[in-house]
Amino acid sequence: MSNTLLLHLALEEARKCEPSPTAFCVGCVLAVAWPDDTAEPTVVATGYSRELPGNTHAEANALAKLKALTPPEIQSLFPGPNPPLIDQILPRLDVYTTLEPCSVRTSGLSPCADALIAAGVRRCFIGAGEPADFVKCEGAQKLKDVGIEVVWMAGLEEECLEVARRGHNTA
């Protein structure tokens, strides 16, 4: 599965968001190539903004769903004699997000960049930078500062921003 296809899956997640005039609609896909980088990536979790209760964001929701997987669920994702444990998945995890992970939350909740850093993910593929509609975002820089590879996905910026701003007053 190509990086572009995985970002398109994240866009599908973003389209599930309930539009809000004060928040972005973001989608996220978590994928891992197991047992090594020659394997086809497996989608292990998805998420979108406001999917879970509590003013939640896409990346945090996807991480929460990944961490809640049971051993039989992991076995179904990775058939075979030695499926990985969550602690083996996290350092190999690739994050595909339609909008740059937030570095500031006006609600006071923990930013998504911090959640990705705490999880120890490997790479973050980003469809578009977060516009300064609400706050100045420095999520990509925070990720880079701790050694997480950041990949800006060219070609989908306009679509990612259009979906992100659904429900916003454009007048």
Residue pairs with C-beta under 8 A, 6 or more apart in sequence:
1 31
1 40
1 41
1 43
3 96
3 125
3 151
3 153
4 153
4 155
4 156
6 29
6 31
6 41
6 43
6 94
6 96
6 125
7 29
7 96
7 98
7 125
7 127
7 153
7 156
8 156
9 27
9 29
9 43
9 46
9 96
10 27
10 28
10 29
10 46
10 58
10 96
10 97
10 98
10 127
11 27
11 98
11 127
11 156
11 159
11 160
11 163
12 27
13 27
13 28
13 29
13 46
13 47
13 48
13 58
13 98
14 25
14 26
14 27
14 48
14 49
14 58
14 98
14 99
14 160
14 163
14 164
15 25
15 27
15 163
16 27
16 48
16 51
17 25
17 26
17 27
17 48
17 49
17 50
17 51
17 166
18 25
18 50
18 167
19 25
19 166
19 167
19 168
20 50
20 167
21 167
21 168
21 169
22 134
23 49
23 50
23 55
23 134
24 49
24 99
24 130
24 133
24 164
24 165
25 48
25 49
25 163
25 164
25 165
25 166
25 167
26 48
26 49
26 57
26 58
26 59
26 97
26 98
26 99
26 164
27 46
27 47
27 48
27 49
27 58
27 97
27 98
27 163
28 46
28 47
28 48
28 58
28 59
28 61
28 62
28 95
28 96
28 97
28 98
29 43
29 45
29 46
29 62
29 95
29 96
29 97
30 43
30 44
30 45
30 46
30 62
30 63
30 66
30 93
30 94
30 95
30 96
31 41
31 42
31 43
31 44
31 93
31 94
31 96
32 41
32 42
32 44
32 84
32 89
32 92
32 93
32 94
33 39
33 40
33 41
33 42
33 92
33 94
34 42
34 78
34 84
34 89
34 92
35 82
35 84
41 94
42 77
42 78
44 66
44 69
44 77
44 89
44 93
45 62
45 63
45 65
45 66
45 69
46 62
46 65
47 58
47 59
47 60
47 61
47 62
47 63
47 64
47 65
48 58
48 61
49 56
49 57
49 58
49 61
50 56
51 58
51 61
52 61
52 64
54 109
55 107
55 109
56 64
57 102
57 105
57 112
58 97
58 98
58 99
58 112
59 95
59 97
59 101
59 112
59 115
59 116
60 110
60 112
60 115
62 95
63 115
63 116
63 119
66 86
66 89
66 93
67 86
69 77
69 86
71 83
74 83
74 84
74 85
74 86
75 83
77 83
78 84
90 119
90 120
90 121
91 120
91 121
91 122
92 122
93 119
93 121
93 122
93 123
94 121
94 122
94 123
94 124
94 125
95 101
95 116
95 121
95 123
95 124
95 125
96 125
96 127
97 112
97 124
97 125
97 126
97 127
98 127
98 128
98 156
98 160
98 163
98 164
99 126
99 127
99 128
99 129
99 130
99 160
99 161
99 164
100 126
100 128
100 129
100 130
100 137
100 139
100 140
101 111
101 112
101 113
101 115
101 116
101 124
101 126
101 139
101 140
101 143
102 111
102 112
102 113
102 130
102 135
102 137
102 139
103 111
103 113
103 114
103 135
103 137
103 138
103 139
103 141
103 142
104 111
104 135
104 136
104 137
104 138
105 111
106 134
106 135
111 139
111 142
112 139
113 138
113 139
113 140
113 142
113 143
114 142
116 124
116 143
116 148
117 142
117 143
117 146
117 148
121 148
122 148
122 149
123 148
123 149
123 150
123 151
124 140
124 143
124 148
124 149
124 150
124 151
125 151
125 153
126 140
126 150
126 151
126 152
126 153
127 153
127 156
127 157
127 159
127 160
128 156
128 157
128 160
128 161
128 164
129 137
129 140
129 152
129 157
130 137
130 139
131 161
131 164
131 165
133 165
133 168
140 150
140 152
143 150
144 150
